[in-house]
Amino acid sequence: MKGRAFPLLTAVASLILLGGCAHPPSETASNAVLTPQTAFTKDLLLFPKPKGKITAAVYGFRDQSGQYKQAPESSFSTAVTQGGSALLVKALRDSGWFVPVERENLQNLLTERKIVRALEVAPAKDAPPIFVPQLVAASILIEGGVISFESNIRTGGAGARFLGIGLSTQYRVDQVTINLRTVDIRGGQILQSVSTTKTIYSYEVNPSVFKFVNFKGLLEMEAGLTHNEPAQMCVREAIEAAVAHLIVQGIGDGSWQLANAAEFDLPIMQKYVRENANQSMKISTATSDNRVR
């Protein structure tokens, strides 16, 4: 009896340990916190100050990819966030270079202004007059959207088992691409246009044990860990990267200026200059190769 009881105790102890590894909802819950910053958020906050802030209007930042989540998640849920406009407006404000004005829900703003003017018709005798200033006109429009979402652009995995003890891993890489462009409201010219791409990485790790502890006693244990990079954070990072590149490109072509022109040589600015230069070089090389062919 004692010989048979030992494998049973081992199995029970293993189950207890696995149960301790599982996190009940009460332990995984946490209070709301500010959304974590990305590397490009920090860059935008560290950018040197402009000579004058640019008033920018964002009418919308739509999902133009038309992609939905893969089954079995949902055939009616979109693969990327539909709140791109909010992410873009925040990135513009964080940069310190732009003053975004409300345009996406302009009708709500106009309705409130009508209400204020209606109250202005017959004010109380001792009440001060109500003054409604004019709306601020934008200097540029910022247009764009999520132009592509590619799922499973790279998948793979590996696994091994020795003496009933094994480990397997799987991973998947998706990719989201956004485009931003600035438009001069006076003539409609496209001033800058930037496309940025961000990969979305997901992986799964599954250790397992499958072993006979005695003639008729089978011990089987499984565990799993899955990590999915949040798609909305990837969209946010791509938008912030595009805003940073728009600022640097605009300085380079004279669309706007730094408060101190010498700060253009700062490492944080030159990093984006080099990236743009490398991208232009790749395009020129590819064009030359096609002409030779």
GIDAGI-V614984 format. One record per pair of residues at least 12 apart in sequence whose C-alpha atoms are under 10 Angstrom apart, sorted by the first residue. I is the first residue (numbers start at 1). J is the second residue. Records with the same first field share a line. If there is no record, write none. Layout:
BEGIN
I=J, J
END
This chain:
BEGIN
3=214
4=213, 214, 216, 217
6=213
7=212, 213, 214, 217, 218, 219
8=213, 217, 218, 219
10=213, 219
11=213, 217, 218, 219, 220, 221
12=219
14=219, 220, 221
15=220, 221, 222
18=221, 222, 223
21=223
22=223, 224
35=233
36=233
37=233, 236, 237
38=233, 234, 236, 237, 238, 240, 241
39=237, 240, 241
40=91, 95, 236, 237, 238, 239, 240, 241, 242, 243, 244
41=90, 91, 94, 95, 236, 237, 239, 240, 241, 244
42=94, 95, 240
43=94, 95, 240, 241, 244, 268, 269
44=91, 92, 93, 94, 95, 96, 97, 240, 241, 243, 244, 247, 268
45=91, 93, 94, 95, 96
46=94, 95, 96, 268, 269
47=94, 95, 96, 97, 244, 247, 248, 258, 263, 264, 266, 268, 269
48=95, 96, 97, 258, 259, 260, 261, 263, 264, 266, 268, 269
49=95, 96, 97, 257, 258, 259, 260, 263
50=95, 96, 97, 98, 247, 251, 256, 257, 258, 259, 260, 261
51=97, 256, 257, 258, 259, 260, 261
52=96, 97, 98, 256, 257, 258, 259
53=96, 97, 98, 99, 100, 256, 257, 258
54=92, 96, 97, 98, 99, 100, 138, 139, 140, 256
55=97, 98, 99, 100, 101, 136, 137, 138, 139, 140, 141
56=89, 92, 97, 98, 99, 100, 101, 102, 103, 136, 137, 138, 139, 140, 141, 142, 182, 183, 185
57=89, 98, 99, 100, 101, 102, 103, 104, 136, 137, 138, 139, 140, 141, 142, 143, 182, 183, 185
58=85, 86, 88, 89, 100, 101, 102, 103, 104, 138, 140, 141, 142, 143, 144
59=85, 101, 102, 103, 104, 105, 106, 141, 142, 143, 144
60=83, 84, 85, 86, 88, 89, 103, 104, 105, 142, 143, 144, 145
61=82, 83, 84, 85, 86, 87, 88, 89, 104, 142, 143, 144, 145, 146, 178, 179, 180
62=81, 82, 83, 84, 85, 143, 144, 145, 146, 147, 178
63=78, 79, 80, 81, 82, 83, 84, 144, 145, 146, 147, 148, 149, 178
64=144, 145, 146, 147, 148, 149, 178
65=78, 79, 80, 145, 146, 147, 148, 149, 150, 176, 177, 178
66=78, 79, 80, 146, 147, 148, 149
67=79, 80, 148, 149, 150, 151
68=80, 149
69=151
70=151
79=149, 150, 151, 176, 231, 232
80=146, 148, 149, 176, 230, 231, 232, 233, 234, 235
81=146, 231, 232, 233, 234, 235, 236
82=145, 146, 232
83=232, 235, 236
84=144, 145, 146, 178, 232, 235, 236, 239
85=104, 143, 144, 145, 239
86=104, 236
87=232, 233, 235, 236, 237, 239, 240
88=100, 142, 144, 145, 180, 235, 236, 238, 239, 240, 242, 243
89=101, 102, 142, 239
90=236, 239, 240
91=236, 237, 239, 240, 241, 242, 243, 244
92=142, 239, 240, 243, 244, 247
94=240
95=240, 243, 244, 247
97=243, 244, 247, 256, 257, 258
98=140, 247
99=138, 139
100=136, 138, 140, 141, 142
101=135, 136, 137, 138
102=135, 136, 138
103=138
109=135
110=135
113=132, 133, 134, 135
114=132
116=130, 131, 132
117=130, 131, 132
120=132
137=185
138=184, 185
139=183, 184, 185, 186
140=181, 182, 183, 184, 185, 186, 188, 189, 190, 191
141=181, 182, 183, 184, 185, 188, 190, 191
142=180, 181, 182, 183, 184, 190, 192, 193, 243
143=179, 180, 181, 182, 183, 190, 193
144=178, 179, 180, 181, 182, 193, 194, 195, 239
145=177, 178, 179, 180, 181, 195, 239
146=176, 177, 178, 179, 180, 195, 196, 197, 235, 238, 239
147=176, 177, 178, 179, 180, 195
148=175, 176, 177, 178, 179, 197
149=174, 175, 176, 177, 178, 197, 198, 199, 200
150=173, 174, 175, 176, 177, 199, 200
151=172, 173, 174, 175, 176, 199, 200
152=171, 172, 173, 174, 175, 200, 201
153=172, 173, 174, 175, 199
154=171, 172, 173, 174, 175, 201
155=170, 171, 172, 173, 174, 201, 202, 203
156=169, 170, 171, 172, 173, 203
157=169, 170, 171, 172, 203, 204, 205
158=170, 171, 205
159=205, 206, 207
160=207
161=207, 208, 209, 210
162=209, 210
163=209, 210, 211, 212
164=208, 209, 210, 211, 212, 219, 220
165=207, 208, 209, 210, 211, 220, 221
166=206, 207, 208, 209, 210, 222
167=205, 206, 207, 208, 209, 222, 223, 224
168=204, 205, 206, 207, 208, 224
169=203, 204, 205, 206, 207, 224, 225, 226
170=202, 203, 204, 205, 206, 226
171=201, 202, 203, 204, 205, 226, 227, 228
172=200, 201, 202, 203, 204, 228
173=199, 200, 201, 202, 203, 228, 229
174=198, 199, 200, 201, 202, 229, 231
175=197, 198, 199, 200, 201, 231, 234, 235
176=196, 197, 198, 199, 200, 231, 234, 235, 238
177=195, 196, 197, 198, 199, 234, 235, 238, 239
178=194, 195, 196, 197, 198, 235, 236, 238, 239, 241, 242
179=193, 194, 195, 196, 197, 238, 239, 242
180=192, 193, 194, 195, 196, 239, 242, 243, 245, 246
181=193, 194, 195, 242, 243, 246
182=194, 246, 250
184=255
191=246, 249, 250, 253, 255
192=245, 246, 247, 249, 250, 253, 255
193=242, 245, 246, 249
194=239, 241, 242, 243, 244, 245, 246, 249, 276
195=238, 239, 241, 242, 245, 246
196=235, 237, 238, 239, 240, 241, 242, 243, 245
197=234, 235, 237, 238, 239, 241, 242
198=231, 233, 234, 235, 236, 237, 238, 239, 241
199=229, 231, 234, 235, 238
200=228, 229, 230, 231, 232, 233, 234, 235
201=227, 228, 229, 230, 231, 234
202=226, 227, 228, 229, 230
203=225, 226, 227, 228, 229
204=224, 225, 226, 227, 228
205=223, 224, 225, 226, 227
206=222, 223, 224, 225, 226
207=221, 222, 223, 224, 225
208=220, 221, 222, 223, 224
209=221, 222, 223
210=222
241=272
244=269, 272
245=269, 272, 273, 275, 276
246=272
247=269, 272
248=264, 269, 270, 271, 272, 273, 276
249=272, 273, 276
251=264
252=264, 273
END
